[in-house]
Amino acid sequence: MSAKNNKVKNFIDFRELINSSETIKSEFLNDPITFLEQTIEQPPMQDKSVFLKIVYIVGISLLLCIIVSAVISLWFPIIEYTNIKNELIQEKREIDSFFVMIASASIGALAGLLVPTPKQ
């Protein structure tokens, strides 16, 4: 049983892996750095695929808000209704604040994700 096949996410799993076999324990004692590199999973924040998925999701939500807002304003520009006095009233339709809120939050999230983090 080799440590390369067993990836651990936390210390409890790591301790159980070490205690599961004398072979694994000896691998750890011989070269701990290599053993740790082979057995410990990379954290999700350092995984570029997770980062790209988040950027795609936020970007898609931004594009959808822009498209839906454009459709609402171009295809349904005027609202017609009658008031209490039976007068026909026409008003220009405004974009819902929900779409504006989601789009601005998406822009802020993309800006925060794409700005490089400062080196310490």
N, C-alpha and C positions, 0 to 999 in steps of 0.2 A: 504494500500500500504506500503510494508516494504522495507527498504533500502537493505536488503539482495538480493533481486531480481534485483536491479539496480546497475550495475557496471559503474563507470565513469572513463574516461581517462584523463580529463583535468579540470581545475578550472571552466571553463564556464559551463560545464555539471554538475559539483558538485553544483555550485550556483543555477542552474535551478532545480536540484533535491531538494535542501533544500527549495526553494521557491514554489515548486509544491504542497506541502501539509503541513498542520499544524501538522499532526501526525509525519511526517518525521522530521519537524523542532524540535518538542519536543523530539524525539529520539536523535537527534543530541545534543540538549542542556542538556539532562540528562546524557549521557555518550559519549562524543565526540571521545574518543580514540577507543572504540569498534565500534562506527558508522563508523569512518574512515577506520578501518581495514576491515569492511564488504563491504564498498562501493568503495574504490579505488582499481583499477586493479593493479596487480603486473607489474612493468616495464619489458619490454622484455629482458633486459640485466640480470635480476635476475631470469628469467625463464629457468630452466635447459633444457627443451625440445627444445627451440630455440638454445641454445648452442650446444646440441647434433646434431641437424639438420645441423648446420654450420660445425661441425667436420665431419659428414658423407659426406657432399657435397665436402668438401676440400679433404678428404681421397679418395673418389671415383675418383675425378679428378686426384689425384696423381697416383692411381692404373691404371686408363685408359691411362695416358701418358706413364707409364712404359710398359704396355701391347702393346700399339700401337708402341712404339719405338722398342720393342723386335720383334714384327711381321715384321716391316719394315727391321730390320737388319738381321733377320734369313731367311725370305722367299724371300727377294729381295736383296741379298747381293751385286750383281754386276750389274752395269749399262753398257749396250753396246750401242754405237752409232758410227756413221761414221762422220769423220771430212770433211773439205773442199776437202782434197786430196783423199777422198774415202778410208781412212784407218779405219779399225775397232778398236775402242778404248774401253777398258774395265776399268772401275773405280769402286772402292769400294764405296758403297752408305753410306753416313753419315746420322746420325739422324738429322732431321730438328731442327733448333734452337728454333722453336716454342714449340716443345715438351719439350725440355730442360728447356726453360724459364717457362713454366707452371708447370713442375714438381718441379723446385727449388722454385718457388713462393709458391706452395702448401706445401712444406716442411717447409718453413719459417712461413707460416700461421699456420700450425699445431703446430709448436714449440711455437709460440706466444700464441695460444689458450690454450695449455696444461700446460704452465708454470703458477704456482699459482701467484696470484696478491699479492703484499706485503701488509701487514696489516698496517694501519696508526695509 
